[in-house]
Amino acid sequence: MSRMRSARIRQLVFGFYMSGIMSFLMSGVITFINTGIDRGFPMRWLAAWLVAWGVAFPLVTFIAPLAGKMTEATLSRFQS
């Protein structure tokens, strides 16, 4: 596998896990704040998480390169 393809696959796998974990935690917190914890909480959280992950993964995939460029631009201003 070429380095370029390997790097792209690594980026996609990282984005998959990162978006899944972040959307899971954030949807849980927001669901708790909005509805509290009762018997229906796990199902509401799951439903919210699936929607959030469905949005988060494509966004992370497309935004990660932009965020990387912004990071480099920001750090280059502080390095001598």
C-alpha positions as CSV (number, residue, x, y, z in Angstrom):
1,M,0.0,0.0,0.0
2,S,1.4,3.4,-0.9
3,R,2.1,6.0,1.8
4,M,-0.5,8.3,0.4
5,R,-3.2,5.7,0.5
6,S,-2.1,4.5,3.9
7,A,-2.2,8.0,5.3
8,R,-5.7,8.5,3.8
9,I,-7.0,5.3,5.3
10,R,-5.5,6.2,8.7
11,Q,-7.2,9.6,8.5
12,L,-10.6,7.9,7.8
13,V,-10.2,5.4,10.5
14,F,-9.2,8.1,13.0
15,G,-12.2,10.2,12.0
16,F,-14.5,7.2,12.3
17,Y,-13.4,6.6,15.9
18,M,-13.0,10.2,16.9
19,S,-16.4,11.2,15.6
20,G,-18.1,8.2,17.1
21,I,-16.6,8.8,20.6
22,M,-17.2,12.5,20.6
23,S,-20.8,12.3,19.2
24,F,-21.5,9.5,21.8
25,L,-20.4,11.6,24.7
26,M,-21.8,14.9,23.5
27,S,-25.2,13.4,22.7
28,G,-25.3,11.7,26.1
29,V,-24.6,15.0,27.9
30,I,-27.1,17.0,25.8
31,T,-29.8,14.3,26.1
32,F,-29.3,14.3,29.9
33,I,-29.5,18.1,30.1
34,N,-32.6,18.2,27.9
35,T,-34.6,15.2,29.2
36,G,-33.0,14.0,32.4
37,I,-32.5,10.3,33.3
38,D,-35.4,7.9,33.4
39,R,-36.3,4.6,31.8
40,G,-36.4,6.0,28.3
41,F,-33.0,7.7,28.6
42,P,-30.8,5.0,26.9
43,M,-33.1,4.8,23.8
44,R,-33.2,8.6,23.5
45,W,-29.5,8.7,23.8
46,L,-29.0,6.0,21.3
47,A,-31.3,7.7,18.8
48,A,-29.6,11.1,19.3
49,W,-26.1,9.4,19.0
50,L,-26.9,7.7,15.7
51,V,-28.1,11.0,14.2
52,A,-25.1,12.9,15.6
53,W,-22.6,10.3,14.4
54,G,-24.2,10.3,11.0
55,V,-23.5,14.0,10.8
56,A,-20.2,14.1,12.6
57,F,-18.3,11.5,10.6
58,P,-18.7,13.2,7.2
59,L,-17.9,16.6,8.8
60,V,-14.8,15.3,10.4
61,T,-13.7,13.7,7.2
62,F,-14.0,16.9,5.3
63,I,-13.0,19.4,8.0
64,A,-9.9,17.6,9.3
65,P,-7.7,18.8,6.4
66,L,-8.9,22.4,6.9
67,A,-8.3,22.1,10.7
68,G,-4.8,20.8,10.0
69,K,-4.0,23.8,7.8
70,M,-5.4,26.2,10.3
71,T,-3.3,24.6,13.0
72,E,-0.2,24.9,11.0
73,A,-0.9,28.5,10.1
74,T,-1.5,29.3,13.8
75,L,1.6,27.5,15.1
76,S,3.8,29.0,12.4
77,R,3.0,32.5,13.7
78,F,4.4,31.6,17.1
79,Q,7.5,29.7,16.0
80,S,10.7,31.6,15.2
